[in-house]
Amino acid sequence: MSDSIEDIIYNSLRKGKVPEAHLIEEIRAADTSISEDSLNAAIAKAQESIDNEKSEMTSYLEMDINAINEKIDSLGKELSEDVSREKIAAMQEISYDITSMQERYSHLESDIVMRELWHEYSARLDNSTDKSRKLAPLALNTAKQQLDKLVWNFKETELNPDNLDDLREYKKDAEEHKRIAGMLGEESSVADALIKSLDQSINDLTISALTEKSSKQKQSSAVDSLYSRFLEMKEQYYDDPSSASKSRILSEASSIQTALYSADDSRAEEVSVFVQSLEKEVDKEASRRFSSLKPIMKAGAALTVAGFLVYSAFSIGVPSVRYVRTVIDNAVSEKKEEQAAIESERSEPNAETSAYDSGAEDRHVASHEPADYRSAGTQSVNTRTPTATSEAEQTAEPPRQRTILDTISETYSDLRYILYVNKEENGTGLFEVNNGQLNPDPLYVWRSTDGNGGSGQKKERGDHKTPEGIYQIESITWLKTHKPLYGPVSMLLSYPNNIDRGAERTGGGKGNGIVVCGTYMQERLDAINHGRDITNGGIVLKPDDAKQLADIIQHDYQNTLVVIEGNTRITENYVNRFKRE
């Protein structure tokens, strides 16, 4: 039989549109010499090929859906016994697997032969989705049981210095429960209260550890235990020198310092040196965070002060490039005046000017501190007037001018954080909000990269532009397996928002799936380091920076707003529309 006849048979059966009698007539018209047996054999062979295709596809579908169900069943058993962050991440991974399977086999819907098969497995996949949704309530229930047990253990534990290690373990478990509850979108007031009680008990027992010991031998043993704890904390600090870690360690180390001094132990001096050093770091933490700004500034090293002012201006939204140039000119001028004054005064030392030199030098150093960063508002920079003023007036910080971030903070009473993304400067900053009041000093500022589709608002899927406006964080997904594209964590934004959908002139906000994430891809890391745009529209940070961001906001991501600016400046009218819609 010719290839054309075989093709007619296969394609006709594959499309499922030609009745068998009509099919036979077509074949005989194409080849009048074909026998009945040959025709039947050809039809049977074509049908066999199609059946083999269906069988092979069935195997793939069965294998994938069984793998998903096995994960769900296994994780369900584990969650009924114990809950951890790793298991919560595994829950999120299952959601990814289900979505991936739906996308991978969605083409079967348009395949006449495979459509019925896909409908069968699609229904089974829906059942798997329903099963996976029951994992979160199960995990939350188990976590609450674990917390209840922890509270009971704490109540049953005798509060004496011998049980300090147990109390510290309870506190660690309570903090872990709070993190898990946050990943599940729940708040845990019980965990908060327990942590507070444990903190108080640990501090009280640490201070009284020595005073309650009557015998010298017991006192020496307690001192050694406290000192060992101090050495352990030092190692923890060097392993994890984060802000939260510093504050926690400083609190406990101060208690140990007090206890060692009470015991007249010589090692108290060593603890004291560490505490003083840590206090200085905590006090200057805000200033140190600004060091991460320098690599993303376009100004040179000689314009450090100007660089801080420029980045601040961009971070909180400035009306025009002309303003930024004014800021640079004023900053450079003031920098030169200060330096000239300092050098002049140092060249003629005497009793009076020596005292002033110290103050001048302090003011010079302070120009690198957050005070100058805060003073760069969105309107103008006050120039100095050469009039006689008191020393207090000379050193007084000018009042900070309002920005659009202040407006956003006051509009949302329950807002905890604002993540500000500046597309033009490839920078991302995290600001804290308390009771509707913005802290103008960012907690952190990171270098970032965004869409390589150029400046301006995103118009449609595939234009590789990062949207501009105000968005919420819909979810935070910790990636258990190594995913180079997204790094350790991915945060999904609520793009398009209602304003985007209604903007017909910008394409109606077409597209979705915009995320803030990390990356392990060297090409993207190089783009971050060199201030280049490289993504398809998402906002990408270095992996450690993305993890740091997610760690901070994961319990409050629903009370966090993401503000993205490029060519589009956020106005008060936009903020009001965003809240209404």
C-alpha positions as CSV (number, residue, x, y, z in Angstrom):
1,M,0.0,0.0,0.0
2,S,1.3,3.5,-0.8
3,D,2.3,6.0,1.9
4,S,-0.5,8.4,0.8
5,I,-3.1,5.7,1.5
6,E,-1.6,5.0,4.9
7,D,-1.5,8.7,5.7
8,I,-5.2,9.0,4.8
9,I,-6.1,6.2,7.1
10,Y,-4.0,7.4,10.0
11,N,-4.9,11.1,9.8
12,S,-8.6,10.4,9.3
13,L,-8.7,8.2,12.3
14,R,-6.5,10.6,14.3
15,K,-8.8,13.5,13.7
16,G,-11.8,11.3,14.4
17,K,-14.0,13.1,11.9
18,V,-14.5,10.7,9.0
19,P,-17.0,7.8,9.3
20,E,-15.5,4.4,8.5
21,A,-17.7,3.9,5.4
22,H,-16.7,7.3,4.0
23,L,-13.1,6.5,4.9
24,I,-13.2,3.3,2.9
25,E,-14.6,5.1,-0.1
26,E,-11.8,7.6,-0.1
27,I,-9.2,4.9,0.1
28,R,-10.7,2.9,-2.8
29,A,-11.0,6.1,-4.9
30,A,-7.3,6.7,-4.3
31,D,-6.2,3.1,-5.0
32,T,-8.7,1.0,-6.9
33,S,-6.4,-2.0,-6.8
34,I,-6.5,-2.3,-3.0
35,S,-8.0,-5.5,-1.7
36,E,-10.5,-5.8,1.2
37,D,-8.1,-7.6,3.4
38,S,-5.3,-5.1,2.8
39,L,-7.7,-2.2,3.5
40,N,-8.8,-3.8,6.8
41,A,-5.2,-4.5,7.8
42,A,-4.2,-0.9,7.1
43,I,-7.1,0.4,9.1
44,A,-6.3,-2.0,12.0
45,K,-2.6,-0.9,11.9
46,A,-3.5,2.8,12.0
47,Q,-5.8,2.2,14.9
48,E,-3.1,0.2,16.7
49,S,-0.7,3.2,16.3
50,I,-3.3,5.5,17.8
51,D,-4.0,3.1,20.7
52,N,-0.3,2.9,21.4
53,E,-0.1,6.7,21.5
54,K,-3.0,6.8,24.0
55,S,-1.4,4.1,26.1
56,E,2.0,5.9,26.2
57,M,0.3,9.2,27.2
58,T,-1.7,7.3,29.8
59,S,1.5,6.0,31.3
60,Y,2.9,9.6,31.5
61,L,-0.2,11.0,33.1
62,E,-0.5,8.1,35.5
63,M,3.1,8.4,36.6
64,D,2.9,12.2,37.2
65,I,-0.4,12.2,39.0
66,N,0.7,9.2,41.2
67,A,3.9,11.1,42.1
68,I,1.9,14.1,43.2
69,N,-0.6,12.0,45.2
70,E,2.3,10.1,46.9
71,K,3.8,13.4,48.0
72,I,0.5,14.6,49.3
73,D,-0.2,11.4,51.3
74,S,3.3,11.2,52.7
75,L,3.4,14.9,53.7
76,G,-0.1,14.6,55.3
77,K,1.2,11.8,57.5
78,E,4.3,13.9,58.5
79,L,2.2,17.0,59.2
80,S,-0.1,15.1,61.5
81,E,2.9,14.4,63.7
82,D,5.2,17.4,63.4
83,V,5.4,20.7,61.5
84,S,8.6,22.5,60.3
85,R,9.4,25.2,57.8
86,E,10.8,22.5,55.5
87,K,7.5,20.8,55.4
88,I,5.6,24.0,54.7
89,A,8.0,24.5,51.8
90,A,7.2,21.0,50.6
91,M,3.5,22.0,50.6
92,Q,4.2,24.9,48.4
93,E,6.3,22.6,46.1
94,I,3.3,20.4,45.6
95,S,1.3,23.4,44.4
96,Y,4.0,24.1,41.9
97,D,3.9,20.4,40.8
98,I,0.1,20.5,40.2
99,T,0.4,23.8,38.3
100,S,3.3,22.4,36.2
101,M,1.3,19.3,35.3
102,Q,-1.7,21.3,34.2
103,E,0.5,23.5,31.9
104,R,2.5,20.5,30.6
105,Y,-0.6,18.6,29.4
106,S,-3.0,21.4,28.6
107,H,-2.3,20.9,24.8
108,L,-4.3,17.6,25.0
109,E,-7.5,19.6,25.3
110,S,-7.2,20.4,21.6
111,D,-6.3,16.8,20.6
112,I,-9.5,14.9,19.6
113,V,-8.0,11.5,20.4
114,M,-6.5,12.5,23.7
115,R,-9.1,15.0,24.9
116,E,-11.3,12.4,26.7
117,L,-8.2,10.9,28.3
118,W,-7.1,14.3,29.5
119,H,-10.5,15.1,31.0
120,E,-10.3,11.9,33.0
121,Y,-6.9,12.8,34.4
122,S,-7.7,16.4,34.8
123,A,-10.6,15.4,37.1
124,R,-8.1,13.3,39.1
125,L,-5.7,16.2,39.3
126,D,-8.6,18.4,40.6
127,N,-9.0,15.8,43.4
128,S,-5.3,16.0,44.1
129,T,-5.6,19.8,44.4
130,D,-8.5,19.5,46.9
131,K,-6.4,17.1,48.9
132,S,-3.4,19.4,48.9
133,R,-5.5,22.3,50.2
134,K,-6.3,20.3,53.3
135,L,-2.6,20.2,54.2
136,A,-2.5,23.8,55.4
137,P,-5.3,23.4,58.0
138,L,-3.7,20.1,59.1
139,A,-0.3,21.8,59.5
140,L,-1.8,24.7,61.4
141,N,-3.7,22.3,63.8
142,T,-0.6,20.3,64.5
143,A,1.4,23.5,65.0
144,K,-1.1,24.6,67.6
145,Q,-0.9,21.3,69.4
146,Q,2.9,21.6,69.5
147,L,2.5,25.1,70.9
148,D,0.0,24.0,73.6
149,K,2.5,21.3,74.6
150,L,5.3,23.8,74.7
151,V,3.2,26.1,77.0
152,W,2.4,23.2,79.2
153,N,6.1,22.3,79.5
154,F,7.0,25.8,80.4
155,K,4.3,25.9,83.1
156,E,5.6,22.7,84.6
157,T,9.3,23.7,84.5
158,E,10.7,25.0,87.8
159,L,12.1,28.4,87.3
160,N,15.7,28.1,88.6
161,P,19.1,28.6,86.9
162,D,19.5,24.8,86.4
163,N,16.7,24.9,83.9
164,L,18.0,27.8,81.8
165,D,19.0,25.6,78.9
166,D,15.5,24.1,78.8
167,L,13.9,27.6,78.8
168,R,16.2,28.6,75.9
169,E,15.1,25.6,73.9
170,Y,11.4,26.4,74.7
171,K,12.0,30.0,73.4
172,K,13.7,28.7,70.2
173,D,10.7,26.3,69.6
174,A,8.2,29.2,70.2
175,E,10.0,31.4,67.7
176,E,9.9,28.6,65.2
177,H,6.2,28.2,65.7
178,K,5.7,31.9,65.1
179,R,7.6,31.6,61.8
180,I,5.6,28.6,60.7
181,A,2.3,30.3,61.6
182,G,3.4,33.3,59.5
183,M,4.2,31.0,56.5
184,L,0.6,29.7,56.8
185,G,-0.8,33.2,56.9
186,E,-1.7,33.1,60.6
187,E,-0.8,35.2,63.6
188,S,0.1,33.5,66.8
189,S,-0.7,35.7,69.8
190,V,-0.1,32.7,72.1
191,A,3.4,32.3,70.7
192,D,4.1,36.0,71.2
193,A,3.0,35.9,74.8
194,L,5.0,32.8,75.4
195,I,8.2,34.3,73.9
196,K,7.7,37.4,76.0
197,S,7.3,35.3,79.2
198,L,10.3,33.1,78.4
199,D,12.5,36.2,77.7
200,Q,11.6,37.7,81.0
201,S,12.2,34.4,82.8
202,I,15.5,33.8,81.1
203,N,16.8,37.3,81.9
204,D,15.6,37.1,85.5
205,L,17.2,33.8,86.0
206,T,20.4,34.8,84.3
207,I,20.8,37.8,86.6
208,S,19.9,35.9,89.7
209,A,21.9,32.7,88.7
210,L,24.8,33.6,91.0
211,T,23.0,35.5,93.8
212,E,20.8,32.5,94.5
213,K,23.8,30.2,95.0
214,S,24.7,29.9,98.6
215,S,27.8,27.8,98.3
216,K,31.0,28.9,96.6
217,Q,31.3,25.7,94.6
218,K,27.8,26.1,93.2
219,Q,28.5,29.7,92.4
220,S,31.6,28.8,90.5
221,S,29.8,26.2,88.5
222,A,27.0,28.7,87.6
223,V,29.6,31.3,86.6
224,D,31.3,28.7,84.3
225,S,28.0,27.8,82.8
226,L,27.1,31.5,82.1
227,Y,30.6,32.1,80.6
228,S,30.2,29.0,78.4
229,R,26.9,30.4,77.3
230,F,28.6,33.7,76.5
231,L,31.2,31.9,74.3
232,E,28.4,30.0,72.5
233,M,26.6,33.3,71.8
234,K,29.8,34.8,70.4
235,E,30.0,31.9,67.9
236,Q,26.3,32.4,67.1
237,Y,27.0,36.0,66.4
238,Y,29.9,35.4,64.1
239,D,27.8,32.7,62.3
240,D,24.7,35.0,62.0
241,P,25.5,38.7,62.4
242,S,22.0,39.8,61.4
243,S,20.2,42.7,63.1
244,A,17.7,40.4,64.9
245,S,20.5,38.2,66.1
246,K,22.5,41.2,67.4
247,S,19.6,42.5,69.4
248,R,18.8,39.1,70.9
249,I,22.5,38.4,71.8
250,L,23.0,41.9,73.2
251,S,20.1,41.4,75.6
252,E,21.3,38.1,77.0
253,A,25.0,39.1,77.0
254,S,24.2,42.1,79.1
255,S,22.5,39.9,81.7
256,I,25.5,37.6,81.8
257,Q,27.8,40.7,82.2
258,T,25.7,41.8,85.2
259,A,25.8,38.3,86.7
260,L,29.6,38.0,86.3
261,Y,30.2,41.4,87.8
262,S,28.0,40.4,90.7
263,A,30.2,37.3,91.2
264,D,33.4,39.5,91.0
265,D,34.5,37.2,88.2
266,S,37.5,38.4,86.1
267,R,35.9,37.2,82.9
268,A,33.2,39.9,83.3
269,E,35.7,42.4,81.6
270,E,35.8,40.2,78.5
271,V,32.0,40.1,78.4
272,S,31.9,43.8,78.9
273,V,34.2,44.5,75.9
274,F,32.0,42.3,73.7
275,V,28.8,44.0,75.0
276,Q,30.1,47.5,74.4
277,S,31.3,46.6,70.9
278,L,27.9,45.1,70.1
279,E,26.0,48.1,71.5
280,K,28.0,50.3,69.2
281,E,27.1,48.1,66.2
282,V,23.4,48.1,67.1
283,D,23.4,51.9,67.6
284,K,25.1,52.4,64.2
285,E,23.2,49.7,62.4
286,A,21.1,52.2,60.4
287,S,24.3,53.9,59.3
288,R,26.0,50.7,58.3
289,R,23.1,49.6,56.2
290,F,23.7,52.7,54.0
291,S,27.1,51.3,52.9
292,S,25.2,49.0,50.6
293,L,23.9,52.1,48.7
294,K,27.4,53.1,47.5
295,P,27.8,50.5,44.7
296,I,24.5,51.5,43.1
297,M,25.2,55.2,43.1
298,K,26.3,56.7,39.8
299,A,28.4,59.4,41.7
300,G,32.1,58.7,42.2
301,A,33.8,58.1,45.5
302,A,34.5,61.8,45.9
303,L,30.8,62.5,45.9
304,T,29.8,60.1,48.6
305,V,27.5,62.6,50.3
306,A,26.0,63.7,47.0
307,G,25.5,60.0,46.2
308,F,23.5,59.4,49.3
309,L,21.3,62.4,48.6
310,V,20.7,61.4,45.0
311,Y,19.7,57.9,45.9
312,S,17.4,59.2,48.7
313,A,15.8,61.5,46.3
314,F,15.1,58.8,43.8
315,S,14.0,56.3,46.4
316,I,11.2,58.6,47.6
317,G,10.3,60.0,44.2
318,V,11.6,63.3,42.8
319,P,9.8,65.6,40.3
320,S,12.6,65.9,37.8
321,V,16.2,65.3,36.9
322,R,16.8,69.0,37.3
323,Y,16.1,68.6,41.1
324,V,18.6,65.8,41.4
325,R,21.3,68.0,39.7
326,T,20.5,70.7,42.3
327,V,20.9,68.3,45.1
328,I,24.3,67.2,43.8
329,D,25.5,70.8,43.3
330,N,24.4,71.8,46.8
331,A,25.9,68.6,48.4
332,V,29.2,69.1,46.7
333,S,29.3,72.8,47.6
334,E,28.5,72.0,51.2
335,K,31.1,69.2,51.3
336,K,33.8,71.5,50.0
337,E,32.9,74.3,52.5
338,E,32.9,71.8,55.4
339,Q,36.3,70.3,54.4
340,A,37.8,73.8,53.9
341,A,36.6,74.9,57.3
342,I,38.0,71.8,59.0
343,E,41.4,72.1,57.3
344,S,41.6,75.8,58.1
345,E,40.8,75.2,61.8
346,R,43.2,72.3,62.1
347,S,46.0,74.4,60.6
348,E,45.8,76.8,63.6
349,P,45.4,74.7,66.7
350,N,44.8,76.3,70.1
351,A,42.7,75.5,73.2
352,E,39.5,76.9,71.7
353,T,39.8,75.6,68.2
354,S,41.0,72.2,69.3
355,A,37.7,71.6,71.0
356,Y,35.9,72.8,67.9
357,D,38.0,70.5,65.7
358,S,36.5,67.5,67.3
359,G,33.0,68.8,66.7
360,A,33.8,69.7,63.1
361,E,35.2,66.3,62.4
362,D,32.1,64.7,64.0
363,R,29.9,66.8,61.7
364,H,32.0,65.8,58.7
365,V,31.6,62.1,59.6
366,A,27.9,62.6,60.2
367,S,27.4,63.7,56.6
368,H,27.7,60.0,55.8
369,E,25.0,59.1,58.4
370,P,21.2,58.8,57.8
371,A,20.7,62.4,58.8
372,D,21.9,63.7,55.4
373,Y,19.9,60.9,53.7
374,R,16.8,61.9,55.5
375,S,17.3,65.6,54.8
376,A,17.0,65.0,51.0
377,G,13.2,65.4,50.5
378,T,11.2,65.6,47.4
379,Q,11.0,69.4,47.1
380,S,14.3,71.2,47.6
381,V,17.5,71.4,49.6
382,N,17.9,74.4,51.9
383,T,21.2,76.2,51.2
384,R,23.2,77.6,54.0
385,T,22.8,81.3,54.8
386,P,26.1,82.8,56.0
387,T,24.6,84.6,59.1
388,A,25.7,84.4,62.7
389,T,24.0,81.5,64.4
390,S,24.5,79.5,67.5
391,E,26.4,76.2,67.5
392,A,23.1,74.4,68.1
393,E,21.5,76.0,65.1
394,Q,24.5,75.2,63.0
395,T,24.4,71.5,63.8
396,A,20.6,71.2,63.9
397,E,19.1,68.9,61.3
398,P,16.6,70.6,58.9
399,P,13.0,69.2,59.2
400,R,12.4,66.3,56.9
401,Q,10.0,67.1,54.1
402,R,7.0,64.8,53.3
403,T,7.1,62.2,50.5
404,I,4.6,60.0,48.8
405,L,5.7,57.2,51.1
406,D,4.4,59.3,54.1
407,T,1.0,59.6,52.3
408,I,0.9,55.8,51.7
409,S,1.8,55.1,55.4
410,E,-1.0,57.4,56.7
411,T,-3.6,56.0,54.3
412,Y,-3.2,52.4,55.5
413,S,-3.4,52.2,59.3
414,D,-2.3,48.5,59.4
415,L,0.6,48.9,57.1
416,R,3.9,47.4,58.5
417,Y,6.4,47.7,55.6
418,I,6.8,49.5,52.2
419,L,9.1,47.9,49.7
420,Y,10.3,50.7,47.4
421,V,11.7,49.8,43.9
422,N,13.4,52.4,41.8
423,K,13.8,51.1,38.2
424,E,15.9,54.0,37.1
425,E,18.6,53.5,39.8
426,N,18.3,49.6,40.0
427,G,17.8,49.9,43.8
428,T,15.3,48.4,46.2
429,G,14.7,49.7,49.8
430,L,12.6,48.4,52.7
431,F,10.9,51.0,54.9
432,E,9.2,50.3,58.2
433,V,5.8,51.8,59.2
434,N,4.5,52.0,62.7
435,N,0.9,53.2,63.5
436,G,0.7,55.0,60.2
437,Q,4.0,56.8,60.6
438,L,6.9,56.1,58.1
439,N,10.4,55.6,59.4
440,P,12.3,57.6,56.8
441,D,15.5,55.6,57.3
442,P,15.2,52.4,55.3
443,L,15.8,49.2,57.2
444,Y,17.8,47.9,54.2
445,V,18.7,49.0,50.7
446,W,19.7,46.4,48.1
447,R,20.9,46.5,44.5
448,S,18.5,45.0,42.1
449,T,17.7,44.4,38.4
450,D,14.4,44.5,36.6
451,G,12.8,44.2,33.2
452,N,15.0,44.8,30.1
453,G,12.0,46.1,28.1
454,G,13.0,49.7,28.7
455,S,11.4,52.4,30.9
456,G,7.7,53.1,31.2
457,Q,4.6,51.2,32.3
458,K,4.1,47.6,31.4
459,K,1.6,47.3,28.6
460,E,1.3,43.6,27.8
461,R,2.7,40.2,28.4
462,G,6.1,39.7,26.8
463,D,7.1,43.3,26.6
464,H,9.8,42.6,29.3
465,K,8.9,45.7,31.3
466,T,8.5,45.9,35.0
467,P,5.1,47.4,36.0
468,E,5.0,50.8,37.8
469,G,2.5,51.5,40.6
470,I,1.5,50.1,44.0
471,Y,1.1,46.3,44.5
472,Q,0.5,43.8,47.3
473,I,2.4,40.6,47.9
474,E,0.1,37.7,47.3
475,S,2.3,34.9,48.5
476,I,5.9,34.1,49.6
477,T,7.2,30.8,48.3
478,W,10.4,29.3,49.8
479,L,12.0,27.0,47.2
480,K,13.1,23.7,48.7
481,T,14.8,22.5,45.5
482,H,17.6,24.4,43.8
483,K,16.0,26.7,41.2
484,P,18.7,29.0,39.6
485,L,16.2,31.4,38.1
486,Y,14.4,32.2,41.4
487,G,17.0,31.7,44.0
488,P,15.9,30.7,47.5
489,V,12.6,32.5,47.6
490,S,9.9,34.0,45.3
491,M,7.3,36.7,46.2
492,L,4.3,37.0,43.9
493,L,3.0,40.5,43.3
494,S,-0.7,41.4,42.7
495,Y,0.0,42.7,39.1
496,P,-2.2,43.7,37.4
497,N,-4.0,45.8,40.0
498,N,-7.5,47.3,39.3
499,I,-5.9,50.5,38.1
500,D,-3.8,48.5,35.6
501,R,-6.9,46.6,34.4
502,G,-8.8,49.8,33.8
503,A,-6.0,51.6,31.9
504,E,-7.0,51.0,28.3
505,R,-4.3,53.3,27.0
506,T,-1.6,51.1,28.5
507,G,-3.0,47.9,27.3
508,G,-5.3,47.2,30.2
509,G,-2.5,45.7,32.4
510,K,-2.1,42.6,30.4
511,G,0.1,39.8,31.8
512,N,0.7,38.5,35.3
513,G,3.3,36.4,37.2
514,I,5.4,39.4,38.3
515,V,7.6,38.4,41.2
516,V,10.3,39.7,43.5
517,C,12.9,37.0,43.9
518,G,16.5,36.0,44.2
519,T,18.7,34.3,41.7
520,Y,21.7,31.9,41.4
521,M,22.3,32.6,37.7
522,Q,25.6,34.3,37.2
523,E,24.3,36.4,34.3
524,R,21.7,37.9,36.5
525,L,24.1,38.4,39.4
526,D,26.5,40.3,37.1
527,A,23.6,42.5,35.9
528,I,22.8,43.4,39.5
529,N,26.4,44.2,40.2
530,H,26.7,46.4,37.1
531,G,23.3,48.1,37.3
532,R,21.9,46.5,34.1
533,D,18.3,45.5,33.4
534,I,18.0,41.8,32.4
535,T,14.7,40.2,33.6
536,N,11.5,39.6,31.7
537,G,9.7,42.0,34.1
538,G,10.4,40.7,37.6
539,I,12.5,42.3,40.2
540,V,15.6,40.3,41.1
541,L,17.9,40.6,44.1
542,K,21.0,38.7,45.1
543,P,20.0,35.4,46.9
544,D,21.0,36.5,50.4
545,D,19.3,39.8,49.9
546,A,16.0,38.1,48.8
547,K,16.2,35.8,51.7
548,Q,16.8,38.7,54.1
549,L,13.8,40.5,52.7
550,A,11.5,37.5,53.0
551,D,12.7,36.7,56.5
552,I,11.7,40.2,57.6
553,I,8.3,40.5,56.0
554,Q,7.1,36.9,56.0
555,H,4.9,37.4,59.0
556,D,3.6,40.7,57.7
557,Y,3.6,40.3,54.0
558,Q,-0.1,40.9,53.8
559,N,0.5,44.3,55.5
560,T,3.3,45.2,53.1
561,L,2.9,47.3,49.9
562,V,5.3,47.3,47.0
563,V,5.8,50.7,45.4
564,I,7.5,50.7,42.0
565,E,8.6,53.9,40.2
566,G,10.3,54.5,36.9
567,N,9.0,57.1,34.5
568,T,5.7,57.0,36.4
569,R,5.7,58.9,39.7
570,I,3.2,57.9,42.3
571,T,0.8,60.7,43.2
572,E,-1.6,61.2,46.1
573,N,-4.4,60.8,43.6
574,Y,-3.0,57.4,42.6
575,V,-2.8,56.3,46.2
576,N,-6.5,57.3,46.8
577,R,-7.6,55.4,43.6
578,F,-5.6,52.4,44.6
579,K,-7.3,52.2,48.0
580,R,-10.8,52.7,46.4
581,E,-10.3,50.1,43.7
